[in-house]
Amino acid sequence: MASLQSLAFSSPISHCSHQPRSIPGLSIGAFHSSASSSFNGQSLHLPRSSSPKISQTNKNTSRLTIMMVKPAIQFIQGIDEQTIPDVKLTKSRDGSNGMAIFAFNEPSVFDSSSVVGDITGFYMIDEEGVLQSVDVNAKFVNGKPAGVEAKYIMRTPREWDRFMRFMERYANANGLSFVKK
């Protein structure tokens, strides 16, 4: 069984340059001088591209902007969970299926649930979309909420790979590391 545990570290941000590209009917250019990374609070500086000046005829051309979504876990749609979970992964010997168990001790969802609403499921959100499960159980101690356990089941190798891409993004954004037990 493997588990992800919190580890404080900072990763360097790589510098990259963007070359302008054109698609028939669409003009895309990279004219950014700097951007801010919401993943770990560090600034990201992109060099100016050496693209030609925009002519008068191309001034009103639309540009495609791709935005990165910070990976997040939610129990109530639209409200990010602030507590970092302990995650345990299991996988079948043939690699065809697996399960992830997320354990949240004193999650922040209990603070906002009285204001926003009830827990509606378990949502893992990243730039590829949403992975979700309804297998969510709350734990109570002396009548007060103490934790939440959520299970996500992967039935195919493709679902396993998609989940692992989410976990890699989530781990990088929240300073987690992989520990094999």
N, C-alpha and C positions, 0 to 999 in steps of 0.2 A: 504494500500500500504506500502511496506517496502523499505528500502533503505540501501545501504552499504556506510559508510563514513570512511574516513581515520582517523586512530587513531594510534599514535606512541606508540608501546609497544614492549617488548622483551619477547619471550617465552623461557622457559628452554628447553634444548635438553636432551632427555632421553638417558641413557646409555643402551646398550643392548649387549648381547653376542651371537655370532653365533656358532652353532655347525656344524661340517662338515656333509655333507649328501652325499649319493651316489645314483646314478641312473644308471641302467644297461647301460654300454657303455659310461658313462660320470662321471667324478669325479669332485665334487664341494667341495671346502674348503674355509674357511674364515681365511685368514692369514693377515688381516689388523691390523696395530697397531694404525693408526689414519687416519682420512679423514677430508676433509674440507666441511662445509655446505655452499652452495651458496645461501641458502634461506634467511639468515639474517646475514651472515658474521661471525658467531661464529664457533669456532673449535669444532669438534666432535671427541672424543677419544674413540675408541673401544678397549676393552681388547683383548689381544691375546687369541686365542682359545687354548685349551689344546689338540690339535690334535697330533697324532703320527707323527714322522719324516717321510718325504717322502722317500721311498726306491728308489734304483737305477732304478727299473723297472717302477716306476710311475712318474719319473721325467719329461717325455715328454708328460704327460697327459694334455689335455686342461682343462681350468677352465672357468666356466660360470661367467660373470660379469654383474651385473644388475646396470644400472645407472639411477638415478632419473633425471627427466627433470624439470627444474624450470618452473612453470606455467607462461605463457606469453600471451599477446594479441598483434596481429599484424594486420595491414591494408595492408601492402606490405609484401608478404611472405619472411621470413628471416630477417626482421627488426622488433625488439621488440618495442612496444609503451612504452615510458617512463612515460607518463602522467597517473596518477591514475584516473579512471573515477568515477563519481557518478553513482550508479546502482539502478534502480527502478525495483522491481519485482511485477508482478501481477499473480494471480492464480485463476482459476475458482472455484466456490464453491464446485463442485464435485471432484476437484483435477485432472481432466483429461487433462487439458492443462494450459499453462501459457505463459507469455512473460517477457523478460528482456530488459530494455532500458538502454543503456550505453551512458552517456553524458561526452564527453571529452572537457574541456576548454583549448584552445591553445595547442593541441596535438603536440608531437614532429614529427609526420608523415609529417607535413607541412615543417619541416626543411629538411627532407631527401627525400621528394617526387620529388624535382626538380633534384636531383642527381641520385636517384635509379629508379624512375618510378612513375606510377600512382597507386592510391589506387585500389586494385583488389577485396577487400571484407573485411570481418571481421572474423578473425581467433582466436580462443581460444585454446591454445596448452598446454597440460599437459602430464603426463606419460601414460595416457590412450589413447591419440590420439588427434585429432583435431575436434573441433566443429566449424562450419562456417555458415556465413550468407552473403547474398549480399544486405541486407537492410541497406545501409549506406548512410547518408546524411551529406554533409558538410554545415556549416553555414558561411556566409560572412558578414562582417560589413565594409561599405565603400570600397568595392571591395577587402578587404583583408580577408584571412581565419581566422576565430575566433574559430571554434569548429567543432566537429564531433558528430553525434548521430547515434548509431547503435542499431538495434533491433534484438533479437534472439527469435524465437518463438518455444515453446515446445508443441508438439501436443499429446504426450502420457505421462503417469506417468513415464515410463522408461526414456524418454528424459529429464523430469524434474529432476529425480534423478541423471542422468549423469551430467546435468548442475550444480546441487547443489554440486556435488563432485568437479567439476572444481572450482567453486566459493569458496569453503572451502579452497582448496589449494592456489588459487590466493590471497584470503584474508590473509591467514597465511603468505604468502611470502611477502606481501606488507603492512602489518599492518592495515588491514581494520577491521571494526566491523559492526555488524548487528544492525540496529536501526529500530524498528517497529513504524510506524506512524498511 
